[in-house]
Amino acid sequence: MTTQAMQEKISKMEAEIKKLQAELAKMNKKNTPRFERSEIAYLNEVYNG
């Protein structure tokens, strides 16, 4: 495989990684539950004793 062919393959892989990372970030935003500050304080108190 030539250097140029390898470079093109790497570029395609990098583009694919960026696309997957963007999808993952979108999924994380959607699935992240939103907690109120008071709920977080309560959960911290219970968890930490």
CHARMM internal coordinates of N, CA and C (Angstrom, degrees):
IC EDIT
DIST 1 N 1 CA 1.4527
DIST 1 CA 1 C 1.5341
ANGL 1 N 1 CA 1 C 109.02
DIST 1 C 2 N 1.3146
ANGL 1 CA 1 C 2 N 115.20
DIHE 1 N 1 CA 1 C 2 N 133.75
DIST 2 N 2 CA 1.4646
ANGL 1 C 2 N 2 CA 118.90
DIHE 1 CA 1 C 2 N 2 CA -178.81
DIST 2 CA 2 C 1.5278
ANGL 2 N 2 CA 2 C 110.69
DIHE 1 C 2 N 2 CA 2 C -75.74
DIST 2 C 3 N 1.3087
ANGL 2 CA 2 C 3 N 114.50
DIHE 2 N 2 CA 2 C 3 N 163.14
DIST 3 N 3 CA 1.4631
ANGL 2 C 3 N 3 CA 120.19
DIHE 2 CA 2 C 3 N 3 CA 179.18
DIST 3 CA 3 C 1.5198
ANGL 3 N 3 CA 3 C 110.15
DIHE 2 C 3 N 3 CA 3 C -60.66
DIST 3 C 4 N 1.3332
ANGL 3 CA 3 C 4 N 116.45
DIHE 3 N 3 CA 3 C 4 N -41.09
DIST 4 N 4 CA 1.4637
ANGL 3 C 4 N 4 CA 119.84
DIHE 3 CA 3 C 4 N 4 CA -178.55
DIST 4 CA 4 C 1.5257
ANGL 4 N 4 CA 4 C 110.95
DIHE 3 C 4 N 4 CA 4 C -65.46
DIST 4 C 5 N 1.3257
ANGL 4 CA 4 C 5 N 116.67
DIHE 4 N 4 CA 4 C 5 N -41.84
DIST 5 N 5 CA 1.4668
ANGL 4 C 5 N 5 CA 120.41
DIHE 4 CA 4 C 5 N 5 CA 179.29
DIST 5 CA 5 C 1.5292
ANGL 5 N 5 CA 5 C 110.35
DIHE 4 C 5 N 5 CA 5 C -62.41
DIST 5 C 6 N 1.3265
ANGL 5 CA 5 C 6 N 115.89
DIHE 5 N 5 CA 5 C 6 N -40.73
DIST 6 N 6 CA 1.4675
ANGL 5 C 6 N 6 CA 120.04
DIHE 5 CA 5 C 6 N 6 CA 178.43
DIST 6 CA 6 C 1.5228
ANGL 6 N 6 CA 6 C 110.53
DIHE 5 C 6 N 6 CA 6 C -64.49
DIST 6 C 7 N 1.3225
ANGL 6 CA 6 C 7 N 116.09
DIHE 6 N 6 CA 6 C 7 N -42.06
DIST 7 N 7 CA 1.4636
ANGL 6 C 7 N 7 CA 121.36
DIHE 6 CA 6 C 7 N 7 CA 179.68
DIST 7 CA 7 C 1.5244
ANGL 7 N 7 CA 7 C 110.49
DIHE 6 C 7 N 7 CA 7 C -61.22
DIST 7 C 8 N 1.3434
ANGL 7 CA 7 C 8 N 116.48
DIHE 7 N 7 CA 7 C 8 N -42.34
DIST 8 N 8 CA 1.4640
ANGL 7 C 8 N 8 CA 120.80
DIHE 7 CA 7 C 8 N 8 CA 178.94
DIST 8 CA 8 C 1.5229
ANGL 8 N 8 CA 8 C 110.59
DIHE 7 C 8 N 8 CA 8 C -64.37
DIST 8 C 9 N 1.3303
ANGL 8 CA 8 C 9 N 116.45
DIHE 8 N 8 CA 8 C 9 N -40.88
DIST 9 N 9 CA 1.4596
ANGL 8 C 9 N 9 CA 121.26
DIHE 8 CA 8 C 9 N 9 CA 179.02
DIST 9 CA 9 C 1.5305
ANGL 9 N 9 CA 9 C 110.10
DIHE 8 C 9 N 9 CA 9 C -63.02
DIST 9 C 10 N 1.3278
ANGL 9 CA 9 C 10 N 116.04
DIHE 9 N 9 CA 9 C 10 N -43.59
DIST 10 N 10 CA 1.4702
ANGL 9 C 10 N 10 CA 121.15
DIHE 9 CA 9 C 10 N 10 CA 178.62
DIST 10 CA 10 C 1.5257
ANGL 10 N 10 CA 10 C 110.06
DIHE 9 C 10 N 10 CA 10 C -62.06
DIST 10 C 11 N 1.3158
ANGL 10 CA 10 C 11 N 117.29
DIHE 10 N 10 CA 10 C 11 N -43.30
DIST 11 N 11 CA 1.4632
ANGL 10 C 11 N 11 CA 121.13
DIHE 10 CA 10 C 11 N 11 CA 179.66
DIST 11 CA 11 C 1.5232
ANGL 11 N 11 CA 11 C 110.92
DIHE 10 C 11 N 11 CA 11 C -60.84
DIST 11 C 12 N 1.3433
ANGL 11 CA 11 C 12 N 116.80
DIHE 11 N 11 CA 11 C 12 N -42.65
DIST 12 N 12 CA 1.4685
ANGL 11 C 12 N 12 CA 120.86
DIHE 11 CA 11 C 12 N 12 CA 178.40
DIST 12 CA 12 C 1.5241
ANGL 12 N 12 CA 12 C 110.30
DIHE 11 C 12 N 12 CA 12 C -63.35
DIST 12 C 13 N 1.3281
ANGL 12 CA 12 C 13 N 116.50
DIHE 12 N 12 CA 12 C 13 N -42.33
DIST 13 N 13 CA 1.4670
ANGL 12 C 13 N 13 CA 120.58
DIHE 12 CA 12 C 13 N 13 CA 179.42
DIST 13 CA 13 C 1.5231
ANGL 13 N 13 CA 13 C 110.70
DIHE 12 C 13 N 13 CA 13 C -63.45
DIST 13 C 14 N 1.3267
ANGL 13 CA 13 C 14 N 117.21
DIHE 13 N 13 CA 13 C 14 N -42.50
DIST 14 N 14 CA 1.4615
ANGL 13 C 14 N 14 CA 121.24
DIHE 13 CA 13 C 14 N 14 CA 179.48
DIST 14 CA 14 C 1.5233
ANGL 14 N 14 CA 14 C 110.74
DIHE 13 C 14 N 14 CA 14 C -62.70
DIST 14 C 15 N 1.3292
ANGL 14 CA 14 C 15 N 116.78
DIHE 14 N 14 CA 14 C 15 N -40.56
DIST 15 N 15 CA 1.4612
ANGL 14 C 15 N 15 CA 120.87
DIHE 14 CA 14 C 15 N 15 CA 178.10
DIST 15 CA 15 C 1.5297
ANGL 15 N 15 CA 15 C 109.88
DIHE 14 C 15 N 15 CA 15 C -63.37
DIST 15 C 16 N 1.3146
ANGL 15 CA 15 C 16 N 116.80
DIHE 15 N 15 CA 15 C 16 N -41.94
DIST 16 N 16 CA 1.4670
ANGL 15 C 16 N 16 CA 122.01
DIHE 15 CA 15 C 16 N 16 CA 178.78
DIST 16 CA 16 C 1.5333
ANGL 16 N 16 CA 16 C 110.28
DIHE 15 C 16 N 16 CA 16 C -62.77
DIST 16 C 17 N 1.3274
ANGL 16 CA 16 C 17 N 116.84
DIHE 16 N 16 CA 16 C 17 N -43.28
DIST 17 N 17 CA 1.4727
ANGL 16 C 17 N 17 CA 121.47
DIHE 16 CA 16 C 17 N 17 CA 178.82
DIST 17 CA 17 C 1.5300
ANGL 17 N 17 CA 17 C 109.96
DIHE 16 C 17 N 17 CA 17 C -60.80
DIST 17 C 18 N 1.3300
ANGL 17 CA 17 C 18 N 117.37
DIHE 17 N 17 CA 17 C 18 N -45.18
DIST 18 N 18 CA 1.4682
ANGL 17 C 18 N 18 CA 120.74
DIHE 17 CA 17 C 18 N 18 CA 179.70
DIST 18 CA 18 C 1.5189
ANGL 18 N 18 CA 18 C 110.78
DIHE 17 C 18 N 18 CA 18 C -60.39
DIST 18 C 19 N 1.3469
ANGL 18 CA 18 C 19 N 116.03
DIHE 18 N 18 CA 18 C 19 N -41.60
DIST 19 N 19 CA 1.4636
ANGL 18 C 19 N 19 CA 120.71
DIHE 18 CA 18 C 19 N 19 CA -179.87
DIST 19 CA 19 C 1.5274
ANGL 19 N 19 CA 19 C 110.11
DIHE 18 C 19 N 19 CA 19 C -63.21
DIST 19 C 20 N 1.3290
ANGL 19 CA 19 C 20 N 116.59
DIHE 19 N 19 CA 19 C 20 N -45.20
DIST 20 N 20 CA 1.4651
ANGL 19 C 20 N 20 CA 121.18
DIHE 19 CA 19 C 20 N 20 CA 179.79
DIST 20 CA 20 C 1.5248
ANGL 20 N 20 CA 20 C 111.29
DIHE 19 C 20 N 20 CA 20 C -64.49
DIST 20 C 21 N 1.3356
ANGL 20 CA 20 C 21 N 116.97
DIHE 20 N 20 CA 20 C 21 N -40.14
DIST 21 N 21 CA 1.4649
ANGL 20 C 21 N 21 CA 120.57
DIHE 20 CA 20 C 21 N 21 CA 179.00
DIST 21 CA 21 C 1.5293
ANGL 21 N 21 CA 21 C 110.45
DIHE 20 C 21 N 21 CA 21 C -63.49
DIST 21 C 22 N 1.3301
ANGL 21 CA 21 C 22 N 116.99
DIHE 21 N 21 CA 21 C 22 N -39.15
DIST 22 N 22 CA 1.4619
ANGL 21 C 22 N 22 CA 121.10
DIHE 21 CA 21 C 22 N 22 CA 178.83
DIST 22 CA 22 C 1.5301
ANGL 22 N 22 CA 22 C 109.98
DIHE 21 C 22 N 22 CA 22 C -65.11
DIST 22 C 23 N 1.3395
ANGL 22 CA 22 C 23 N 117.05
DIHE 22 N 22 CA 22 C 23 N -43.01
DIST 23 N 23 CA 1.4633
ANGL 22 C 23 N 23 CA 121.29
DIHE 22 CA 22 C 23 N 23 CA 177.72
DIST 23 CA 23 C 1.5190
ANGL 23 N 23 CA 23 C 110.35
DIHE 22 C 23 N 23 CA 23 C -61.53
DIST 23 C 24 N 1.3170
ANGL 23 CA 23 C 24 N 116.31
DIHE 23 N 23 CA 23 C 24 N -43.94
DIST 24 N 24 CA 1.4608
ANGL 23 C 24 N 24 CA 122.07
DIHE 23 CA 23 C 24 N 24 CA -179.38
DIST 24 CA 24 C 1.5311
ANGL 24 N 24 CA 24 C 110.54
DIHE 23 C 24 N 24 CA 24 C -62.21
DIST 24 C 25 N 1.3177
ANGL 24 CA 24 C 25 N 116.55
DIHE 24 N 24 CA 24 C 25 N -43.79
DIST 25 N 25 CA 1.4635
ANGL 24 C 25 N 25 CA 121.31
DIHE 24 CA 24 C 25 N 25 CA 179.21
DIST 25 CA 25 C 1.5279
ANGL 25 N 25 CA 25 C 110.34
DIHE 24 C 25 N 25 CA 25 C -61.33
DIST 25 C 26 N 1.3436
ANGL 25 CA 25 C 26 N 116.03
DIHE 25 N 25 CA 25 C 26 N -40.58
DIST 26 N 26 CA 1.4565
ANGL 25 C 26 N 26 CA 121.01
DIHE 25 CA 25 C 26 N 26 CA 178.90
DIST 26 CA 26 C 1.5290
ANGL 26 N 26 CA 26 C 110.54
DIHE 25 C 26 N 26 CA 26 C -63.70
DIST 26 C 27 N 1.3386
ANGL 26 CA 26 C 27 N 116.27
DIHE 26 N 26 CA 26 C 27 N -43.59
DIST 27 N 27 CA 1.4635
ANGL 26 C 27 N 27 CA 121.38
DIHE 26 CA 26 C 27 N 27 CA 179.56
DIST 27 CA 27 C 1.5212
ANGL 27 N 27 CA 27 C 110.51
DIHE 26 C 27 N 27 CA 27 C -63.83
DIST 27 C 28 N 1.3154
ANGL 27 CA 27 C 28 N 116.87
DIHE 27 N 27 CA 27 C 28 N -42.28
DIST 28 N 28 CA 1.4608
ANGL 27 C 28 N 28 CA 121.15
DIHE 27 CA 27 C 28 N 28 CA -179.91
DIST 28 CA 28 C 1.5244
ANGL 28 N 28 CA 28 C 111.27
DIHE 27 C 28 N 28 CA 28 C -62.19
DIST 28 C 29 N 1.3281
ANGL 28 CA 28 C 29 N 116.53
DIHE 28 N 28 CA 28 C 29 N -39.87
DIST 29 N 29 CA 1.4686
ANGL 28 C 29 N 29 CA 120.60
DIHE 28 CA 28 C 29 N 29 CA 178.83
DIST 29 CA 29 C 1.5216
ANGL 29 N 29 CA 29 C 110.63
DIHE 28 C 29 N 29 CA 29 C -64.04
DIST 29 C 30 N 1.3470
ANGL 29 CA 29 C 30 N 116.18
DIHE 29 N 29 CA 29 C 30 N -43.66
DIST 30 N 30 CA 1.4555
ANGL 29 C 30 N 30 CA 121.43
DIHE 29 CA 29 C 30 N 30 CA -177.71
DIST 30 CA 30 C 1.5217
ANGL 30 N 30 CA 30 C 112.18
DIHE 29 C 30 N 30 CA 30 C -65.38
DIST 30 C 31 N 1.3275
ANGL 30 CA 30 C 31 N 116.78
DIHE 30 N 30 CA 30 C 31 N -40.44
DIST 31 N 31 CA 1.4586
ANGL 30 C 31 N 31 CA 120.89
DIHE 30 CA 30 C 31 N 31 CA -172.15
DIST 31 CA 31 C 1.5174
ANGL 31 N 31 CA 31 C 114.58
DIHE 30 C 31 N 31 CA 31 C -91.67
DIST 31 C 32 N 1.3214
ANGL 31 CA 31 C 32 N 117.09
DIHE 31 N 31 CA 31 C 32 N -2.74
DIST 32 N 32 CA 1.4619
ANGL 31 C 32 N 32 CA 119.63
DIHE 31 CA 31 C 32 N 32 CA -178.24
DIST 32 CA 32 C 1.5245
ANGL 32 N 32 CA 32 C 109.11
DIHE 31 C 32 N 32 CA 32 C -78.50
DIST 32 C 33 N 1.3323
ANGL 32 CA 32 C 33 N 116.89
DIHE 32 N 32 CA 32 C 33 N 116.86
DIST 33 N 33 CA 1.4718
ANGL 32 C 33 N 33 CA 117.71
DIHE 32 CA 32 C 33 N 33 CA 178.23
DIST 33 CA 33 C 1.5242
ANGL 33 N 33 CA 33 C 110.30
DIHE 32 C 33 N 33 CA 33 C -70.41
DIST 33 C 34 N 1.2948
ANGL 33 CA 33 C 34 N 115.86
DIHE 33 N 33 CA 33 C 34 N 145.57
DIST 34 N 34 CA 1.4672
ANGL 33 C 34 N 34 CA 120.69
DIHE 33 CA 33 C 34 N 34 CA 179.23
DIST 34 CA 34 C 1.5260
ANGL 34 N 34 CA 34 C 108.57
DIHE 33 C 34 N 34 CA 34 C -97.34
DIST 34 C 35 N 1.3102
ANGL 34 CA 34 C 35 N 116.73
DIHE 34 N 34 CA 34 C 35 N 125.90
DIST 35 N 35 CA 1.4563
ANGL 34 C 35 N 35 CA 120.89
DIHE 34 CA 34 C 35 N 35 CA 178.90
DIST 35 CA 35 C 1.5185
ANGL 35 N 35 CA 35 C 109.92
DIHE 34 C 35 N 35 CA 35 C -110.95
DIST 35 C 36 N 1.3203
ANGL 35 CA 35 C 36 N 114.88
DIHE 35 N 35 CA 35 C 36 N 146.10
DIST 36 N 36 CA 1.4631
ANGL 35 C 36 N 36 CA 120.64
DIHE 35 CA 35 C 36 N 36 CA 172.49
DIST 36 CA 36 C 1.5241
ANGL 36 N 36 CA 36 C 108.13
DIHE 35 C 36 N 36 CA 36 C -75.09
DIST 36 C 37 N 1.3151
ANGL 36 CA 36 C 37 N 116.39
DIHE 36 N 36 CA 36 C 37 N 154.12
DIST 37 N 37 CA 1.4686
ANGL 36 C 37 N 37 CA 120.19
DIHE 36 CA 36 C 37 N 37 CA 178.64
DIST 37 CA 37 C 1.5300
ANGL 37 N 37 CA 37 C 111.17
DIHE 36 C 37 N 37 CA 37 C -59.12
DIST 37 C 38 N 1.3295
ANGL 37 CA 37 C 38 N 116.71
DIHE 37 N 37 CA 37 C 38 N -39.53
DIST 38 N 38 CA 1.4663
ANGL 37 C 38 N 38 CA 120.18
DIHE 37 CA 37 C 38 N 38 CA -178.84
DIST 38 CA 38 C 1.5274
ANGL 38 N 38 CA 38 C 110.93
DIHE 37 C 38 N 38 CA 38 C -64.99
DIST 38 C 39 N 1.3394
ANGL 38 CA 38 C 39 N 116.66
DIHE 38 N 38 CA 38 C 39 N -37.90
DIST 39 N 39 CA 1.4680
ANGL 38 C 39 N 39 CA 120.51
DIHE 38 CA 38 C 39 N 39 CA 177.55
DIST 39 CA 39 C 1.5191
ANGL 39 N 39 CA 39 C 110.25
DIHE 38 C 39 N 39 CA 39 C -63.65
DIST 39 C 40 N 1.3192
ANGL 39 CA 39 C 40 N 116.30
DIHE 39 N 39 CA 39 C 40 N -42.99
DIST 40 N 40 CA 1.4700
ANGL 39 C 40 N 40 CA 120.88
DIHE 39 CA 39 C 40 N 40 CA -179.79
DIST 40 CA 40 C 1.5250
ANGL 40 N 40 CA 40 C 109.74
DIHE 39 C 40 N 40 CA 40 C -63.50
DIST 40 C 41 N 1.3189
ANGL 40 CA 40 C 41 N 117.05
DIHE 40 N 40 CA 40 C 41 N -43.60
DIST 41 N 41 CA 1.4675
ANGL 40 C 41 N 41 CA 120.93
DIHE 40 CA 40 C 41 N 41 CA 179.24
DIST 41 CA 41 C 1.5225
ANGL 41 N 41 CA 41 C 110.07
DIHE 40 C 41 N 41 CA 41 C -61.23
DIST 41 C 42 N 1.3402
ANGL 41 CA 41 C 42 N 116.22
DIHE 41 N 41 CA 41 C 42 N -43.77
DIST 42 N 42 CA 1.4676
ANGL 41 C 42 N 42 CA 120.57
DIHE 41 CA 41 C 42 N 42 CA 179.76
DIST 42 CA 42 C 1.5272
ANGL 42 N 42 CA 42 C 110.75
DIHE 41 C 42 N 42 CA 42 C -63.20
DIST 42 C 43 N 1.3327
ANGL 42 CA 42 C 43 N 116.72
DIHE 42 N 42 CA 42 C 43 N -47.93
DIST 43 N 43 CA 1.4671
ANGL 42 C 43 N 43 CA 120.93
DIHE 42 CA 42 C 43 N 43 CA -179.46
DIST 43 CA 43 C 1.5233
ANGL 43 N 43 CA 43 C 111.15
DIHE 42 C 43 N 43 CA 43 C -61.31
DIST 43 C 44 N 1.3273
ANGL 43 CA 43 C 44 N 116.96
DIHE 43 N 43 CA 43 C 44 N -39.52
DIST 44 N 44 CA 1.4669
ANGL 43 C 44 N 44 CA 120.98
DIHE 43 CA 43 C 44 N 44 CA 177.22
DIST 44 CA 44 C 1.5214
ANGL 44 N 44 CA 44 C 110.87
DIHE 43 C 44 N 44 CA 44 C -61.69
DIST 44 C 45 N 1.3344
ANGL 44 CA 44 C 45 N 115.34
DIHE 44 N 44 CA 44 C 45 N -42.95
DIST 45 N 45 CA 1.4617
ANGL 44 C 45 N 45 CA 120.04
DIHE 44 CA 44 C 45 N 45 CA -179.16
DIST 45 CA 45 C 1.5262
ANGL 45 N 45 CA 45 C 110.74
DIHE 44 C 45 N 45 CA 45 C -63.73
DIST 45 C 46 N 1.3286
ANGL 45 CA 45 C 46 N 116.41
DIHE 45 N 45 CA 45 C 46 N -45.61
DIST 46 N 46 CA 1.4690
ANGL 45 C 46 N 46 CA 121.51
DIHE 45 CA 45 C 46 N 46 CA 179.92
DIST 46 CA 46 C 1.5242
ANGL 46 N 46 CA 46 C 109.71
DIHE 45 C 46 N 46 CA 46 C -63.79
DIST 46 C 47 N 1.3082
ANGL 46 CA 46 C 47 N 115.85
DIHE 46 N 46 CA 46 C 47 N -46.80
DIST 47 N 47 CA 1.4663
ANGL 46 C 47 N 47 CA 120.50
DIHE 46 CA 46 C 47 N 47 CA -176.04
DIST 47 CA 47 C 1.5254
ANGL 47 N 47 CA 47 C 111.47
DIHE 46 C 47 N 47 CA 47 C -66.54
DIST 47 C 48 N 1.3223
ANGL 47 CA 47 C 48 N 116.15
DIHE 47 N 47 CA 47 C 48 N -42.33
DIST 48 N 48 CA 1.4654
ANGL 47 C 48 N 48 CA 120.43
DIHE 47 CA 47 C 48 N 48 CA -176.14
DIST 48 CA 48 C 1.5264
ANGL 48 N 48 CA 48 C 113.16
DIHE 47 C 48 N 48 CA 48 C -86.22
DIST 48 C 49 N 1.3126
ANGL 48 CA 48 C 49 N 117.16
DIHE 48 N 48 CA 48 C 49 N -6.62
DIST 49 N 49 CA 1.4654
ANGL 48 C 49 N 49 CA 121.77
DIHE 48 CA 48 C 49 N 49 CA 177.62
DIST 49 CA 49 C 1.4972
ANGL 49 N 49 CA 49 C 109.75
DIHE 48 C 49 N 49 CA 49 C 75.36
END
COOR INIT
IC SEED 1 N 1 CA 1 C
IC BUILD
